[in-house]
Amino acid sequence: MTKDAGGKPVPFMHEFREVMCAVSCRTFVGHYISDEAVTKIAEDYYLITAALELVNLPVILPYTKSWYGKKAADMVLAEFSKCAAKSKVRMAAGGEVTCIMDAWVLSMIQSERWREAEEKGDGHTVEKPTPLLRMFNDYEISQTIFTFLFASQDATSSAATWLFQVTAQRPDVLDRVREENIKVRNGDPNAPITMDQLESLTYTRAVVRELLRWRPPVIMVPYVTKKAFPLTENYTVPKGSMLIPTTFMALHDPEVYDNPSHFDPERYYSGDAEEKGSKNYLVFGTGPHYCLGQVYAQLNLALMIGKASVMLDWKHHATPKSEEIKVFATIFPMDDCPLTFEERKW
């Protein structure tokens, strides 16, 4: 893109959104979906996010953001339904698991086979799956995978945008990430990386951990109170009210994090932020509703910045709005992160 732009900086926020959407599609539904469909979903997903405003009309009117978002969502659901049907055929035939959908479908099939054996009195001849699942239809599977895509897409896109911006601003951090990643690849930037090697990238993962604290993608989660909720001694939130707590203040608490506005991966590499801030690190929520994809998201970001560090050099072209924050479901730099890239020479 830098070459196509004649070497001029290009706002990369939208590019990161498309890349992360494509990565999620391949992770969730593998190659049951065509490259063309992945590209279409990545391009149109912006419309889905744009439709998700805190306050919307109760009906979807033609040619509004909600209308365009619904059309895009229906397209994605239809594609994922086709993928589910293909996965069922392949898994029933003994195919290898290559994506999250395959693993889920295989568990359904194994559960169904155990039930059939149990009905015939042969349950002891088939290992009982745990957990025992019912057979979901294609559209139900599609809806669930769509939920996964929604949960991952905006958050990882936000984090990737800030990650490339801050590492360009902090060459000391990028140099250490690059050194760690080329070392684990034994000097070969094109070498594939295993999960064990990815886990060993302690500094790179500390960079991701700190990035998510410093610029948490999701800064607020709206709730509706099901009953009167005493917020303080002097105020009780009425039943049926919308309550919008923010995680930002907990993640920038000066009593827990020294100089909290400063991006400092050492907090998680050699410091005590993990232990000291265990109750403050609400990036992925907490309790029974914490984010199921928190490990996937962090490893995905670590792999992305690690691979980029050994393959590319990049420069952030700061503007007066680079450090200002805009909210588009998640947070992004107001100027959409203008960058230039060039291939790294070793």
C-alpha positions in Angstrom: 0.0 0.0 0.0 2.9 2.4 0.7 4.2 1.8 -2.8 0.7 2.3 -4.3 0.5 5.6 -2.4 3.8 6.8 -3.8 5.5 6.5 -0.4 3.0 8.7 1.3 1.5 7.7 4.7 -1.8 5.8 4.5 -4.3 5.6 7.4 -4.1 1.9 8.3 -7.0 1.6 10.7 -9.3 0.2 8.0 -6.6 -2.1 6.7 -6.0 -3.6 10.2 -9.8 -4.1 10.5 -9.8 -6.1 7.2 -6.7 -8.1 8.1 -8.1 -9.1 11.6 -11.5 -10.0 10.1 -9.8 -12.2 7.6 -7.7 -13.9 10.3 -10.8 -14.5 12.4 -12.7 -16.0 9.5 -10.0 -18.5 8.7 -9.6 -19.4 12.4 -13.3 -19.9 12.9 -14.4 -21.5 9.6 -11.2 -22.4 7.9 -11.2 -22.9 4.1 -14.9 -23.7 3.9 -15.2 -20.1 2.9 -13.7 -18.7 -0.3 -11.1 -16.0 -0.5 -13.7 -13.8 -2.3 -16.2 -14.3 0.5 -13.6 -13.5 3.2 -12.7 -10.3 1.3 -16.4 -9.3 1.1 -17.0 -10.0 4.8 -13.9 -8.0 5.7 -15.0 -5.1 3.6 -18.6 -5.0 4.7 -18.1 -5.7 8.4 -17.6 -2.0 8.9 -21.3 -1.5 8.2 -22.2 -4.0 10.9 -20.2 -2.1 13.5 -21.5 1.3 12.3 -25.0 0.1 13.0 -24.4 -0.8 16.6 -25.1 2.5 18.3 -26.1 2.8 21.9 -29.4 4.4 20.9 -31.2 3.2 17.8 -34.7 3.4 16.4 -36.8 0.4 17.4 -37.4 -0.5 13.7 -34.9 -0.7 10.9 -35.7 1.9 8.2 -34.4 1.5 4.6 -31.0 3.0 3.8 -30.1 3.8 7.4 -27.0 2.5 9.1 -29.0 -0.2 10.8 -30.4 -1.3 7.4 -27.0 -1.6 5.8 -25.7 -3.3 8.9 -28.5 -5.9 8.8 -27.9 -6.6 5.1 -24.2 -7.2 5.8 -25.0 -9.4 8.8 -27.4 -11.5 6.8 -24.8 -12.0 4.2 -22.2 -13.2 6.8 -24.8 -15.5 8.4 -25.6 -17.1 5.0 -21.9 -17.7 4.3 -21.3 -19.2 7.7 -24.4 -21.5 7.3 -22.9 -22.9 4.1 -19.6 -23.5 6.0 -21.5 -25.4 8.7 -23.1 -27.7 6.1 -19.7 -28.4 4.5 -18.1 -29.0 7.9 -20.8 -31.6 8.9 -20.2 -33.6 5.7 -16.4 -33.5 6.1 -16.3 -34.3 9.8 -18.8 -37.2 9.4 -16.5 -38.6 6.8 -13.6 -38.6 9.2 -11.9 -35.4 8.1 -9.2 -33.7 10.1 -10.1 -30.7 12.3 -8.8 -27.5 10.8 -10.8 -24.8 12.4 -13.0 -24.0 15.4 -16.2 -24.9 13.6 -14.8 -28.4 12.8 -14.0 -29.1 16.4 -17.5 -28.1 17.5 -19.2 -30.1 14.7 -17.1 -33.2 15.5 -18.1 -33.0 19.1 -21.8 -32.9 18.0 -21.3 -35.9 15.7 -19.5 -37.9 18.4 -22.3 -37.1 20.9 -24.9 -38.2 18.4 -23.1 -41.5 17.8 -22.9 -42.2 21.5 -26.6 -41.6 21.9 -27.4 -43.9 19.0 -25.2 -46.6 20.6 -26.8 -46.0 24.0 -30.3 -46.5 22.6 -29.2 -49.8 21.1 -27.6 -50.9 24.4 -24.1 -50.5 23.1 -23.2 -47.3 24.9 -20.3 -49.0 26.6 -18.6 -49.6 23.2 -18.4 -45.9 22.4 -16.6 -43.3 24.5 -19.0 -40.8 26.0 -18.1 -37.3 24.9 -17.7 -34.6 27.5 -19.6 -32.4 27.3 -22.5 -34.2 25.6 -23.9 -31.9 22.9 -27.0 -31.8 20.8 -26.9 -31.5 17.0 -27.2 -27.8 16.2 -28.6 -26.8 12.9 -26.5 -24.9 10.3 -28.1 -21.5 11.1 -27.5 -22.0 14.9 -23.9 -22.7 14.2 -23.7 -19.7 11.9 -25.1 -17.4 14.6 -22.6 -18.6 17.2 -19.6 -18.2 14.8 -21.0 -14.8 13.9 -20.9 -13.9 17.6 -17.3 -15.1 17.8 -16.5 -12.9 14.8 -18.2 -9.9 16.4 -16.4 -10.4 19.7 -13.0 -10.7 18.1 -13.1 -8.3 15.2 -13.5 -4.9 16.7 -11.3 -5.5 19.8 -8.3 -7.0 17.9 -8.6 -4.4 15.2 -8.4 -1.6 17.8 -5.4 -3.3 19.6 -3.5 -3.9 16.3 -3.9 -0.3 15.3 -2.6 1.1 18.6 0.1 -1.7 18.7 1.7 -0.6 15.4 1.4 3.1 16.3 3.1 2.8 19.6 5.9 0.4 18.5 6.7 2.9 15.7 6.9 5.6 18.3 9.0 3.5 20.6 11.9 2.0 18.6 13.4 0.7 21.9 10.4 -1.5 22.3 10.2 -2.6 18.7 13.9 -3.5 18.7 13.5 -5.8 21.6 10.4 -7.4 20.0 12.4 -7.9 16.8 15.4 -9.3 18.7 13.3 -11.8 20.6 11.4 -12.9 17.5 14.4 -13.4 15.2 16.1 -15.3 17.9 13.2 -17.8 18.4 13.2 -18.3 14.6 17.0 -19.1 14.7 17.8 -16.1 12.5 15.3 -17.0 9.7 12.5 -14.4 9.4 10.5 -16.8 7.2 10.6 -19.7 9.6 7.2 -20.8 10.9 6.6 -20.6 14.7 5.1 -23.2 17.0 2.8 -22.6 19.9 5.6 -23.4 22.4 7.8 -20.8 20.7 5.0 -18.3 20.8 4.6 -18.9 24.5 8.3 -18.3 25.0 8.1 -14.8 23.6 7.9 -13.3 27.1 8.8 -9.7 26.1 6.5 -9.7 23.0 3.6 -10.9 25.1 4.4 -8.3 27.8 4.1 -5.6 25.1 0.7 -6.9 24.1 -0.4 -7.1 27.8 0.7 -3.6 28.4 -0.9 -2.3 25.2 -4.2 -3.7 26.2 -3.9 -2.0 29.6 -2.8 1.3 28.1 -5.4 1.4 25.3 -8.1 -1.1 26.3 -10.2 -1.7 23.2 -13.5 -2.0 25.0 -13.8 0.9 27.4 -17.5 0.4 28.3 -20.1 -2.3 28.4 -23.8 -1.3 28.7 -26.0 -3.2 31.1 -29.7 -2.9 31.9 -30.5 -3.2 35.6 -32.9 -6.1 36.3 -33.6 -4.7 39.8 -32.8 -1.6 41.7 -29.1 -1.4 42.2 -27.5 0.6 45.1 -24.5 2.3 43.5 -23.5 4.4 46.5 -25.0 5.1 49.9 -26.8 8.1 48.4 -27.9 6.8 45.0 -29.7 3.6 43.8 -30.0 2.9 40.1 -33.7 2.4 39.3 -34.8 -0.9 37.8 -34.7 -0.9 34.0 -32.0 1.8 33.7 -29.1 1.5 31.3 -25.8 1.4 33.3 -22.5 1.9 31.4 -19.5 1.1 33.5 -16.0 1.9 32.1 -12.9 -0.2 32.6 -10.5 2.6 31.6 -10.1 4.1 35.1 -9.3 0.7 36.7 -6.6 0.2 34.1 -5.2 3.6 34.7 -5.4 3.6 38.5 -2.2 5.4 39.8 -2.4 3.5 43.1 -1.8 0.3 41.1 0.2 1.4 38.1 3.0 3.9 38.4 2.7 6.6 35.8 -0.4 4.8 34.2 -0.5 7.0 31.1 2.9 5.9 30.1 3.3 2.8 27.8 5.8 0.6 29.7 6.0 -3.2 28.8 8.4 -3.7 31.7 5.4 -3.7 34.0 4.6 -7.1 32.7 8.1 -8.3 31.8 10.0 -7.6 35.0 7.6 -5.7 37.1 4.7 -6.8 39.4 1.8 -5.4 37.4 0.3 -8.9 36.9 0.0 -9.6 40.6 -0.6 -6.0 41.8 -3.2 -5.3 39.2 -5.0 -8.7 39.1 -8.3 -7.1 40.2 -7.8 -4.1 37.9 -7.1 -5.8 34.6 -10.6 -5.8 33.3 -9.7 -5.8 29.6 -11.5 -9.1 29.1 -14.1 -8.7 31.9 -14.2 -11.0 34.9 -16.4 -13.6 36.6 -18.5 -16.1 34.7 -18.9 -13.8 31.7 -15.2 -13.1 31.0 -14.1 -13.1 27.4 -13.6 -16.7 26.1 -11.2 -15.5 23.5 -8.7 -13.7 25.7 -5.9 -16.2 25.1 -6.6 -16.3 21.3 -6.6 -12.5 21.1 -3.3 -12.0 23.0 -1.5 -14.7 21.1 -2.9 -13.5 17.8 -1.6 -10.0 18.5 1.8 -11.3 19.7 2.2 -13.4 16.6 1.2 -10.5 14.3 3.6 -7.9 15.8 6.3 -10.5 16.1 6.1 -11.5 12.4 5.8 -7.9 11.3 8.9 -7.0 13.3 11.1 -9.4 11.4 9.7 -8.8 8.0 9.0 -5.1 7.9 10.1 -1.6 9.0 7.4 1.0 9.6 7.0 4.6 10.5 4.2 6.4 12.2 3.4 9.9 10.7 2.0 11.7 13.7 -0.7 14.3 13.4 -2.2 16.6 16.1 -5.0 13.9 16.4 -2.8 10.9 16.8 -3.2 10.6 20.5 -6.9 11.6 20.5 -9.3 8.7 20.9 -12.4 8.1 18.9 -14.9 5.3 19.8 -16.2 3.1 17.0 -17.5 0.2 19.1 -13.9 0.0 20.3 -11.2 2.8 20.5 -9.0 4.0 17.7 -6.6 7.0 17.0 -8.6 9.9 15.8 -6.5 10.1 12.6 -6.8 6.4 11.8 -3.0 5.8 12.3 -1.1 7.0 9.2 1.8 4.7 8.5 4.4 3.8 5.9 5.9 0.4 5.5 8.9 -1.1 3.7 10.3 -4.6 3.5 13.1 -5.2 6.1 16.5 -6.1 4.8 18.6 -8.6 6.8 
